[in-house]
Amino acid sequence: MPSILHINASPRYATSDSLRLARHFIDSVQAAASETFELETLNLFDDGALPAFGRTAAAAKMAVFTGQDQTPDQIAAWESARAVFEQFAAADAYVFNIPLWNSGVPYALKQWIDIVTQPGWSFGFDAETGYTGLMEGKQALAIHTSGVYSPGVSPAFGSDFGSTYFADWLGFVGIEDATHVRFAPTVLNADVEGTRRVAENELSDAALLFAGKLGALELIRD
């Protein structure tokens, strides 16, 4: 059965515009899908959702790549990070809802990215050819929201390095089949509901293709 991992990068839950749109998209995929799919949601801001990746985990990483033995604490830290990656790797498709924070992505999403983006896990490296993404054959849908910033505004109203960074990261790990939908602005907007409907319609259209690819994946496995 195909699986979707939904990464919720907003801590606002019921009041989150990005989460509301993510749920609209997932419901649309379910309505369009010929087969059922597994859905798992990771709320990045839940207490204990992510392990720390500090001095101990960094030392564990270097021990692995230099062929040294890990200490018990390092083993535990590395196994915790690996569990987060395994959840990521096990999914066939991804839905991300990402509010713009201070011109970038929320820190919890950056922490998750830094945990799963490890050599030999999500990417490989060759001294002659460079980096290679190892997460091929998967699809992603990313929803980007912002309160004040929107494309084309004056620099006085902010910048967006978050969506560009995230799109680059997807490509880095090998997820080339990616769709990005924006809902902005959510605050300085005389017709918020109209802008929301545009985003919802775009997501409904994207859901048809998303569901079709999940169905094709199921046929291949059968």
C-alpha positions in Angstrom: 0.0 0.0 0.0 1.5 3.4 -1.0 2.3 5.7 1.9 2.3 9.5 2.5 4.4 11.2 5.2 2.9 14.5 6.1 5.4 16.9 7.7 3.7 19.7 9.6 6.2 22.5 10.1 3.8 24.8 11.9 3.2 25.0 15.7 -0.2 26.8 15.3 -2.3 23.7 14.6 -6.0 24.8 14.5 -5.0 28.4 13.5 -2.4 27.4 10.9 -3.2 28.4 7.3 -0.5 26.0 6.0 -1.8 23.1 8.0 -5.4 23.8 6.9 -4.3 23.7 3.2 -2.3 20.5 3.8 -5.3 18.8 5.1 -7.3 20.0 2.2 -4.8 18.5 -0.2 -4.6 15.2 1.6 -8.4 14.9 1.6 -8.4 15.7 -2.1 -5.8 13.0 -2.7 -7.9 10.5 -0.8 -11.0 11.4 -2.8 -9.2 11.0 -6.1 -7.2 7.9 -5.2 -8.3 4.6 -6.7 -6.7 2.8 -3.8 -6.3 3.6 -0.1 -3.0 4.8 1.2 -1.2 4.9 4.5 -0.9 8.4 6.0 1.5 9.3 8.8 1.8 12.8 10.2 4.9 14.2 11.9 4.2 17.4 13.9 7.7 18.8 14.2 6.8 21.1 17.1 5.4 18.4 19.3 7.5 17.8 22.4 9.9 15.0 21.7 9.1 14.8 18.0 12.8 15.2 17.1 16.0 14.0 18.8 18.7 16.5 19.5 21.6 16.5 17.0 24.3 18.2 19.0 27.8 17.3 20.2 27.1 13.6 20.9 25.3 12.9 17.6 27.9 14.9 15.6 30.7 12.8 17.3 28.8 9.7 16.5 28.6 10.7 12.9 32.3 11.3 12.6 33.0 8.0 14.3 31.0 6.2 11.7 32.8 7.9 8.8 36.3 7.5 10.2 35.8 3.9 11.2 36.1 4.4 14.9 34.0 2.8 17.6 31.1 4.7 19.0 30.6 5.2 22.7 27.2 4.0 24.2 25.9 7.6 24.2 26.9 8.1 20.6 25.3 4.8 19.6 22.0 5.9 21.2 22.2 9.3 19.5 23.0 7.9 16.1 20.2 5.3 16.4 17.7 8.1 17.3 18.7 10.0 14.2 18.5 6.9 12.1 14.9 6.3 13.2 13.9 9.7 11.9 15.5 9.0 8.6 13.9 5.5 8.4 10.5 7.2 8.8 11.4 9.6 5.9 12.8 6.8 3.7 9.9 4.5 4.2 7.3 6.8 2.6 6.5 6.9 -1.1 5.3 10.5 -1.1 5.5 13.6 1.1 3.3 16.6 2.0 5.0 19.5 3.6 3.3 22.6 5.0 5.8 25.3 5.6 5.1 28.8 7.0 7.7 31.5 6.2 9.7 32.5 9.4 12.1 35.4 9.3 12.6 34.9 5.5 13.4 31.2 6.0 12.0 27.9 7.1 11.0 27.2 10.8 13.8 26.0 12.9 12.2 22.7 13.6 12.0 21.9 9.9 15.7 22.8 9.5 16.5 20.5 12.4 14.6 17.6 10.7 16.3 18.3 7.4 19.7 18.3 9.2 18.9 14.9 10.9 17.8 13.1 7.7 20.4 14.6 5.4 23.3 12.4 6.0 25.8 10.8 3.6 24.9 7.3 2.7 21.4 7.9 3.9 19.7 10.5 1.7 22.7 11.4 -0.5 26.0 10.1 -1.7 29.2 11.8 -2.6 32.0 11.1 -5.1 35.2 13.2 -5.2 35.0 13.4 -9.0 31.3 13.7 -9.7 30.0 15.4 -6.5 26.7 14.8 -4.7 24.0 12.4 -5.7 20.5 12.2 -4.2 19.5 8.8 -3.0 15.7 9.4 -2.6 14.7 8.9 -6.2 11.3 7.8 -7.3 9.3 9.8 -4.7 7.0 12.7 -5.1 6.5 15.8 -2.8 3.9 18.6 -2.4 5.0 21.6 -0.5 2.7 24.4 0.7 4.3 27.7 1.5 2.5 30.4 3.4 3.5 33.9 4.6 1.7 36.7 6.3 3.3 39.8 4.7 5.6 38.6 2.0 4.3 37.6 -1.4 6.1 37.4 -4.8 6.8 40.8 -6.3 6.5 42.9 -3.2 9.1 45.6 -2.3 12.1 44.3 -0.2 10.6 46.4 2.6 7.9 43.8 2.9 10.3 40.9 3.4 12.1 38.2 1.4 11.6 34.5 0.8 14.7 32.3 1.2 12.6 29.5 2.6 10.8 28.1 -0.5 14.0 28.4 -2.6 16.1 26.7 0.1 13.5 23.9 0.5 13.2 23.3 -3.3 17.0 23.1 -3.5 17.0 20.6 -0.6 14.4 18.4 -2.3 16.6 18.2 -5.4 19.7 17.6 -3.4 18.3 14.4 -1.9 16.9 13.3 -5.2 13.2 14.2 -5.0 12.8 15.8 -8.4 9.0 15.3 -8.7 8.0 18.2 -6.5 5.1 20.7 -6.7 5.1 23.9 -4.8 1.9 25.9 -3.9 1.9 29.3 -2.3 -0.8 31.0 -0.2 0.3 34.6 0.5 -0.1 37.0 1.9 -2.3 35.9 4.7 -2.2 39.2 6.7 -1.8 42.2 4.3 -4.5 40.9 2.0 -7.8 42.6 1.2 -9.2 39.3 -0.1 -7.7 36.5 2.0 -10.5 34.1 1.3 -10.3 34.6 -2.4 -6.5 34.0 -2.3 -7.2 30.9 -0.2 -9.7 29.6 -2.7 -7.1 30.0 -5.5 -4.6 27.9 -3.5 -7.2 25.3 -2.7 -8.1 25.0 -6.3 -4.5 24.6 -7.3 -4.1 21.9 -4.6 -7.2 20.1 -5.8 -5.7 20.0 -9.3 -2.4 18.8 -8.0 -4.1 16.1 -5.9 -5.4 14.4 -9.1 -1.8 13.9 -10.4 -0.5 13.0 -7.0 -3.2 10.3 -6.5 -2.6 9.0 -10.0 1.1 8.5 -9.4 0.3 6.7 -6.1 -2.1 4.4 -7.9 0.5 3.7 -10.6 3.0 2.8 -7.9 0.5 0.3 -6.4 0.1 -1.3 -9.8 3.8 -1.7 -10.3 4.1 -3.4 -6.9 1.2 -5.7 -7.7 
